[in-house]
Amino acid sequence: MNDQTAPRAPKPAPQLADYPHRVAEICRFGDLDPQGHVNQAMFMTYFESGRVAMFRDPDLTIGVPGVTFVLVRMEINYLKELHWPATIEVGTGVTEFGRTSFKAAQAIFRDGACAAAGLATLVCIDLKTRKARPLPDEAIAKLSSWKYRGG
């Protein structure tokens, strides 16, 4: 076998300990689709709850005057079904910084098992011009304390 035909080792499943910020959520009956599992669109809502909770954490206080952060891309790998009723944990951690953006790794866990993993890209925009602007050093310093610990 050469390198191109050799089977790849499976990527290890995300672990809750890899995410420095965690928030509990519940799966609601209304989150279900006709197949009886949580609809894939609800995973976006759970991820949003995780990001917002991290940004509003009193230890982070990411608020920087004159700017806000907007989601411009979200990738999701669905790994397991979720069913109602359930309590889940959403883990979030910052993975990298760009000039005007940063990425946050996220995962949803139920009973310690990862149901979905995501990668969010957020851009810093000026509130007056509504255009992208460089990440303020203050924001980078605050976000750096929430670095993702996984591989």
Helices and strands as residue ranges (DSSP letters): G 16-18, E 21-27, G 29-31, H 40-55, E 67-78, E 86-97, E 101-110, E 113-126, H 137-144
